[in-house]
Amino acid sequence: MKSALTAVLIIFTSLTFGQQTDLFNGENLEGWTVYGTEKWYVEDGLLVCESGPDEQYGYFATDKHYKNFELTVDFKQLADGNSGVFIRSTIDGTTVSGWQVEIAPPGHFTGGVYESYGRNWLIKPTPEKDKALKMGEWNTMKIRVNGDKITSWLNGTEMITLTDKIIGAGEGSIALQIHDGGGIKVQWRNIKVTEMD
């Protein structure tokens, strides 16, 4: 019994959570930087990303860097919806260095991890987990990044868990993406982060 209690205490002390912080204030884009020419704006208290006339990649990144954290965000895909959440990422123009937790239409691996300009797909959810996505409705994504390990959940379903030393060495922002190609529109709300020691 004593050894079991010790093991539980070790687990809890290795994941020490701080206070949850709202990353989006529902009023303006304060605390974030827009990269590219695609549209990012606030409407009725929601953050909206929408393809612009250039139909290129666009990013919306936190000014602050986050290393170990748990992020929750609600999203609704109003059109194509090909988007994503980048972690530990840096952006130069519209060239991103980091890792994307995919947000995409059905059948396109929402919750998987993709490395842009690098190794490409690192892990995809199994096909049966795709039913967790509610296209055209509000969805909740949770992402936990701690050291070398990243886990994603979609509407309470664990999509992937990946351990990767290269991700573990990463540094940078949390960023939302809009894919190239045009015709994309996604709403976001309740973007909250809890940092871990």
Short mmCIF file of the C-alpha atoms (twelve columns), coordinates in Angstrom:
data_MODEL
# 
_entry.id   MODEL 
# 
loop_
_atom_site.group_PDB 
_atom_site.id 
_atom_site.type_symbol 
_atom_site.label_atom_id 
_atom_site.label_alt_id 
_atom_site.label_comp_id 
_atom_site.label_asym_id 
_atom_site.label_seq_id 
_atom_site.Cartn_x 
_atom_site.Cartn_y 
_atom_site.Cartn_z 
_atom_site.pdbx_PDB_model_num 
ATOM 1   C CA . MET A 1   0.000   0.000  0.000   1 
ATOM 2   C CA . LYS A 2   2.781   2.382  0.899   1 
ATOM 3   C CA . SER A 3   4.615   1.738  -2.389  1 
ATOM 4   C CA . ALA A 4   1.404   2.317  -4.377  1 
ATOM 5   C CA . LEU A 5   0.853   5.638  -2.606  1 
ATOM 6   C CA . THR A 6   4.456   6.639  -3.318  1 
ATOM 7   C CA . ALA A 7   3.965   5.823  -7.019  1 
ATOM 8   C CA . VAL A 8   0.825   7.983  -7.162  1 
ATOM 9   C CA . LEU A 9   2.646   10.888 -5.507  1 
ATOM 10  C CA . ILE A 10  5.515   10.586 -7.985  1 
ATOM 11  C CA . ILE A 11  3.071   10.713 -10.911 1 
ATOM 12  C CA . PHE A 12  1.326   13.806 -9.532  1 
ATOM 13  C CA . THR A 13  4.542   15.634 -8.713  1 
ATOM 14  C CA . SER A 14  5.932   14.975 -12.200 1 
ATOM 15  C CA . LEU A 15  2.919   16.765 -13.731 1 
ATOM 16  C CA . THR A 16  2.547   19.994 -11.780 1 
ATOM 17  C CA . PHE A 17  -0.065  22.216 -13.413 1 
ATOM 18  C CA . GLY A 18  -0.177  25.984 -13.095 1 
ATOM 19  C CA . GLN A 19  -3.192  28.250 -13.426 1 
ATOM 20  C CA . GLN A 20  -5.315  28.130 -16.558 1 
ATOM 21  C CA . THR A 21  -5.003  31.214 -18.784 1 
ATOM 22  C CA . ASP A 22  -7.321  32.461 -21.539 1 
ATOM 23  C CA . LEU A 23  -5.259  33.030 -24.695 1 
ATOM 24  C CA . PHE A 24  -8.114  34.748 -26.567 1 
ATOM 25  C CA . ASN A 25  -10.070 37.556 -24.909 1 
ATOM 26  C CA . GLY A 26  -13.089 37.479 -27.248 1 
ATOM 27  C CA . GLU A 27  -12.632 41.130 -28.163 1 
ATOM 28  C CA . ASN A 28  -9.458  41.563 -30.233 1 
ATOM 29  C CA . LEU A 29  -6.241  39.840 -31.349 1 
ATOM 30  C CA . GLU A 30  -4.133  41.035 -28.409 1 
ATOM 31  C CA . GLY A 31  -1.291  38.671 -27.481 1 
ATOM 32  C CA . TRP A 32  -1.132  37.128 -30.946 1 
ATOM 33  C CA . THR A 33  0.602   37.884 -34.270 1 
ATOM 34  C CA . VAL A 34  -0.893  37.244 -37.723 1 
ATOM 35  C CA . TYR A 35  1.426   35.714 -40.333 1 
ATOM 36  C CA . GLY A 36  0.442   35.802 -44.008 1 
ATOM 37  C CA . THR A 37  -2.446  37.476 -45.811 1 
ATOM 38  C CA . GLU A 38  -5.339  35.193 -44.822 1 
ATOM 39  C CA . LYS A 39  -8.069  36.678 -42.607 1 
ATOM 40  C CA . TRP A 40  -8.113  36.484 -38.791 1 
ATOM 41  C CA . TYR A 41  -10.765 38.542 -37.040 1 
ATOM 42  C CA . VAL A 42  -13.183 38.644 -34.093 1 
ATOM 43  C CA . GLU A 43  -16.923 38.328 -34.703 1 
ATOM 44  C CA . ASP A 44  -19.582 37.977 -31.986 1 
ATOM 45  C CA . GLY A 45  -16.916 37.056 -29.433 1 
ATOM 46  C CA . LEU A 46  -15.457 34.310 -31.635 1 
ATOM 47  C CA . LEU A 47  -12.108 34.149 -33.404 1 
ATOM 48  C CA . VAL A 48  -12.584 33.485 -37.113 1 
ATOM 49  C CA . CYS A 49  -10.040 32.426 -39.717 1 
ATOM 50  C CA . GLU A 50  -11.020 32.639 -43.347 1 
ATOM 51  C CA . SER A 51  -9.259  32.233 -46.675 1 
ATOM 52  C CA . GLY A 52  -8.268  35.512 -48.298 1 
ATOM 53  C CA . PRO A 53  -7.813  36.333 -51.981 1 
ATOM 54  C CA . ASP A 54  -4.257  34.938 -51.986 1 
ATOM 55  C CA . GLU A 55  -5.506  31.488 -50.814 1 
ATOM 56  C CA . GLN A 56  -2.176  30.767 -49.120 1 
ATOM 57  C CA . TYR A 57  -1.098  29.395 -45.746 1 
ATOM 58  C CA . GLY A 58  -1.744  31.651 -42.788 1 
ATOM 59  C CA . TYR A 59  -0.878  31.478 -39.093 1 
ATOM 60  C CA . PHE A 60  -2.042  33.117 -35.884 1 
ATOM 61  C CA . ALA A 61  0.624   32.668 -33.216 1 
ATOM 62  C CA . THR A 62  0.952   33.559 -29.546 1 
ATOM 63  C CA . ASP A 63  3.539   36.217 -28.809 1 
ATOM 64  C CA . LYS A 64  4.594   34.143 -25.811 1 
ATOM 65  C CA . HIS A 65  6.401   30.809 -26.119 1 
ATOM 66  C CA . TYR A 66  5.015   27.717 -24.366 1 
ATOM 67  C CA . LYS A 67  7.058   24.584 -23.637 1 
ATOM 68  C CA . ASN A 68  5.117   22.171 -21.410 1 
ATOM 69  C CA . PHE A 69  1.383   22.782 -21.285 1 
ATOM 70  C CA . GLU A 70  -2.157  21.553 -21.702 1 
ATOM 71  C CA . LEU A 71  -4.210  23.442 -24.280 1 
ATOM 72  C CA . THR A 72  -7.956  23.246 -24.832 1 
ATOM 73  C CA . VAL A 73  -9.721  24.914 -27.748 1 
ATOM 74  C CA . ASP A 74  -13.169 24.730 -29.308 1 
ATOM 75  C CA . PHE A 75  -13.468 24.885 -33.094 1 
ATOM 76  C CA . LYS A 76  -16.259 24.768 -35.653 1 
ATOM 77  C CA . GLN A 77  -15.546 24.073 -39.329 1 
ATOM 78  C CA . LEU A 78  -17.909 26.201 -41.411 1 
ATOM 79  C CA . ALA A 79  -16.466 25.310 -44.802 1 
ATOM 80  C CA . ASP A 80  -13.547 23.083 -45.822 1 
ATOM 81  C CA . GLY A 81  -12.052 23.436 -42.335 1 
ATOM 82  C CA . ASN A 82  -8.495  22.347 -43.117 1 
ATOM 83  C CA . SER A 83  -6.614  23.894 -40.227 1 
ATOM 84  C CA . GLY A 84  -4.543  22.888 -37.228 1 
ATOM 85  C CA . VAL A 85  -2.903  23.782 -33.936 1 
ATOM 86  C CA . PHE A 86  0.882   24.134 -33.943 1 
ATOM 87  C CA . ILE A 87  2.964   23.618 -30.822 1 
ATOM 88  C CA . ARG A 88  6.516   24.777 -29.998 1 
ATOM 89  C CA . SER A 89  6.625   26.553 -33.348 1 
ATOM 90  C CA . THR A 90  8.377   29.506 -34.956 1 
ATOM 91  C CA . ILE A 91  7.203   31.244 -38.118 1 
ATOM 92  C CA . ASP A 92  9.110   33.211 -40.759 1 
ATOM 93  C CA . GLY A 93  6.704   34.782 -43.249 1 
ATOM 94  C CA . THR A 94  4.452   31.781 -43.791 1 
ATOM 95  C CA . THR A 95  7.147   29.135 -43.340 1 
ATOM 96  C CA . VAL A 96  6.577   27.337 -40.062 1 
ATOM 97  C CA . SER A 97  8.987   25.244 -38.029 1 
ATOM 98  C CA . GLY A 98  7.181   23.025 -35.553 1 
ATOM 99  C CA . TRP A 99  4.472   20.421 -35.159 1 
ATOM 100 C CA . GLN A 100 0.814   20.544 -36.084 1 
ATOM 101 C CA . VAL A 101 -2.037  18.734 -34.408 1 
ATOM 102 C CA . GLU A 102 -4.291  18.354 -37.430 1 
ATOM 103 C CA . ILE A 103 -7.800  19.786 -37.722 1 
ATOM 104 C CA . ALA A 104 -9.382  18.720 -40.992 1 
ATOM 105 C CA . PRO A 105 -12.587 17.459 -42.629 1 
ATOM 106 C CA . PRO A 106 -13.682 13.854 -41.977 1 
ATOM 107 C CA . GLY A 107 -11.232 11.215 -43.168 1 
ATOM 108 C CA . HIS A 108 -8.193  13.509 -42.977 1 
ATOM 109 C CA . PHE A 109 -6.678  12.547 -39.603 1 
ATOM 110 C CA . THR A 110 -7.888  15.222 -37.170 1 
ATOM 111 C CA . GLY A 111 -5.814  14.821 -34.000 1 
ATOM 112 C CA . GLY A 112 -2.765  13.424 -35.795 1 
ATOM 113 C CA . VAL A 113 0.662   15.090 -35.664 1 
ATOM 114 C CA . TYR A 114 2.316   16.499 -38.789 1 
ATOM 115 C CA . GLU A 115 5.770   18.070 -39.087 1 
ATOM 116 C CA . SER A 116 5.786   20.761 -41.784 1 
ATOM 117 C CA . TYR A 117 8.933   21.111 -43.922 1 
ATOM 118 C CA . GLY A 118 10.358  18.027 -42.222 1 
ATOM 119 C CA . ARG A 119 9.280   14.447 -41.574 1 
ATOM 120 C CA . ASN A 120 5.619   15.053 -42.572 1 
ATOM 121 C CA . TRP A 121 3.162   12.712 -40.802 1 
ATOM 122 C CA . LEU A 122 4.575   11.453 -37.506 1 
ATOM 123 C CA . ILE A 123 1.398   9.721  -36.317 1 
ATOM 124 C CA . LYS A 124 -2.213  9.421  -37.503 1 
ATOM 125 C CA . PRO A 125 -5.219  8.365  -35.441 1 
ATOM 126 C CA . THR A 126 -6.707  4.978  -36.249 1 
ATOM 127 C CA . PRO A 127 -9.594  5.297  -38.763 1 
ATOM 128 C CA . GLU A 128 -12.326 4.350  -36.280 1 
ATOM 129 C CA . LYS A 129 -11.485 7.399  -34.150 1 
ATOM 130 C CA . ASP A 130 -12.523 9.728  -36.980 1 
ATOM 131 C CA . LYS A 131 -16.140 9.445  -35.810 1 
ATOM 132 C CA . ALA A 132 -15.216 11.695 -32.841 1 
ATOM 133 C CA . LEU A 133 -15.189 14.670 -35.252 1 
ATOM 134 C CA . LYS A 134 -18.452 16.590 -35.609 1 
ATOM 135 C CA . MET A 135 -18.163 18.465 -38.892 1 
ATOM 136 C CA . GLY A 136 -20.061 21.752 -38.868 1 
ATOM 137 C CA . GLU A 137 -20.580 21.606 -35.078 1 
ATOM 138 C CA . TRP A 138 -18.512 22.714 -32.114 1 
ATOM 139 C CA . ASN A 139 -15.648 20.344 -31.236 1 
ATOM 140 C CA . THR A 140 -13.202 20.459 -28.315 1 
ATOM 141 C CA . MET A 141 -9.543  19.641 -28.885 1 
ATOM 142 C CA . LYS A 142 -7.211  19.037 -25.954 1 
ATOM 143 C CA . ILE A 143 -3.459  18.844 -26.446 1 
ATOM 144 C CA . ARG A 144 -0.982  17.969 -23.723 1 
ATOM 145 C CA . VAL A 145 2.737   18.511 -24.395 1 
ATOM 146 C CA . ASN A 146 5.211   17.503 -21.702 1 
ATOM 147 C CA . GLY A 147 8.878   16.896 -22.523 1 
ATOM 148 C CA . ASP A 148 9.100   14.378 -25.385 1 
ATOM 149 C CA . LYS A 149 5.433   13.343 -25.140 1 
ATOM 150 C CA . ILE A 150 2.395   14.750 -26.917 1 
ATOM 151 C CA . THR A 151 -1.195  13.517 -26.554 1 
ATOM 152 C CA . SER A 152 -4.309  14.801 -28.312 1 
ATOM 153 C CA . TRP A 153 -7.985  14.325 -27.499 1 
ATOM 154 C CA . LEU A 154 -11.009 15.209 -29.634 1 
ATOM 155 C CA . ASN A 155 -14.329 15.527 -27.826 1 
ATOM 156 C CA . GLY A 156 -12.982 13.296 -25.048 1 
ATOM 157 C CA . THR A 157 -11.565 10.601 -27.350 1 
ATOM 158 C CA . GLU A 158 -7.800  10.131 -27.117 1 
ATOM 159 C CA . MET A 159 -6.623  10.427 -30.720 1 
ATOM 160 C CA . ILE A 160 -2.850  9.872  -30.441 1 
ATOM 161 C CA . THR A 161 0.041   9.647  -28.022 1 
ATOM 162 C CA . LEU A 162 3.531   10.157 -29.388 1 
ATOM 163 C CA . THR A 163 6.967   10.254 -27.781 1 
ATOM 164 C CA . ASP A 164 9.533   12.055 -29.919 1 
ATOM 165 C CA . LYS A 165 12.917  13.493 -28.894 1 
ATOM 166 C CA . ILE A 166 12.908  16.112 -31.656 1 
ATOM 167 C CA . ILE A 167 9.571   17.494 -30.443 1 
ATOM 168 C CA . GLY A 168 11.005  17.377 -26.923 1 
ATOM 169 C CA . ALA A 169 13.798  19.731 -27.978 1 
ATOM 170 C CA . GLY A 170 11.396  22.172 -29.655 1 
ATOM 171 C CA . GLU A 171 10.790  25.752 -28.523 1 
ATOM 172 C CA . GLY A 172 8.209   28.253 -29.672 1 
ATOM 173 C CA . SER A 173 4.652   29.501 -29.827 1 
ATOM 174 C CA . ILE A 174 1.213   27.979 -29.968 1 
ATOM 175 C CA . ALA A 175 -0.209  28.800 -33.403 1 
ATOM 176 C CA . LEU A 176 -3.443  28.227 -35.303 1 
ATOM 177 C CA . GLN A 177 -3.192  27.513 -39.020 1 
ATOM 178 C CA . ILE A 178 -5.318  28.059 -42.083 1 
ATOM 179 C CA . HIS A 179 -4.381  25.796 -45.002 1 
ATOM 180 C CA . ASP A 180 -3.728  27.021 -48.520 1 
ATOM 181 C CA . GLY A 181 -6.160  26.432 -51.381 1 
ATOM 182 C CA . GLY A 182 -8.987  28.776 -50.420 1 
ATOM 183 C CA . GLY A 183 -12.559 28.137 -49.354 1 
ATOM 184 C CA . ILE A 184 -11.726 27.605 -45.677 1 
ATOM 185 C CA . LYS A 185 -13.540 29.110 -42.718 1 
ATOM 186 C CA . VAL A 186 -13.195 28.044 -39.066 1 
ATOM 187 C CA . GLN A 187 -14.500 29.580 -35.843 1 
ATOM 188 C CA . TRP A 188 -12.594 29.280 -32.558 1 
ATOM 189 C CA . ARG A 189 -13.456 29.942 -28.924 1 
ATOM 190 C CA . ASN A 190 -12.366 29.046 -25.358 1 
ATOM 191 C CA . ILE A 191 -8.638  28.940 -26.178 1 
ATOM 192 C CA . LYS A 192 -7.125  28.114 -22.790 1 
ATOM 193 C CA . VAL A 193 -3.652  27.016 -21.728 1 
ATOM 194 C CA . THR A 194 -2.363  25.593 -18.482 1 
ATOM 195 C CA . GLU A 195 1.418   25.568 -18.164 1 
ATOM 196 C CA . MET A 196 3.203   22.651 -16.498 1 
ATOM 197 C CA . ASP A 197 6.461   22.784 -14.539 1 
# 
